[in-house]
Structures are given as structure tokens and as C-alpha cells.
Amino acid sequence: MRVVREFLRPECKVTIFQWNGKYLIKLEKGLIEQTFKVPELDISSEKDLDAILSEEFMKSAAQRFTEMMQALQKAMQDVI
């Protein structure tokens, strides 16, 4: 697995990997992470990954992080 790029956005940490014919876009925030797989053949160059990481995409991911954290907190309350 090769790390293509790693950077911080206001919403989260972004790491892009290249592995097994796919790009993996990993978003991390605290205890939660989201991973998206994009087949290499579906994009013309690594620069196309920037277009995927649009403001709309990142805004949606930020909302999912909130929902995921709420679900985790609720599940942990049920256990404790």
C-alpha cells in the first residue's frame, strides 16, 4: 500500500492510498473514520482525487462524522 498524499482539512485528516488497483480515500476525525474506494480506472490522474474531495463531499462527510459519533456514544451508553 502506497501513501499518495496526506493532509489536514478543517473537517478531518485526509490520507489517500493507492492499493490493489484502487485509491483509498481515508477521512479521520477522533475515534471515527470513513474510507472510500475509487477504482484507478475510473479516474484519469491523481489530480482527479481533488475534485472528489469537493466542498460538498467534505460537508457531507462532516455530517456523517457527527452522526457516527452520536451512534457510538449511544451504543457505549447502552453498554456502560
HELIX and SHEET records of a PDB file:
HELIX    1   1 GLU A   40  ASP A   42  5                                   3    
HELIX    2   2 ASP A   48  ILE A   52  1                                   5    
HELIX    3   3 GLU A   55  VAL A   79  1                                  25    
SHEET    1   A 4 ARG A   2  LEU A   8  0                                        
SHEET    2   A 4 LYS A  13  TRP A  19 -1                                        
SHEET    3   A 4 LYS A  22  LYS A  29 -1                                        
SHEET    4   A 4 ILE A  32  PRO A  39 -1                                        
END                                                                             
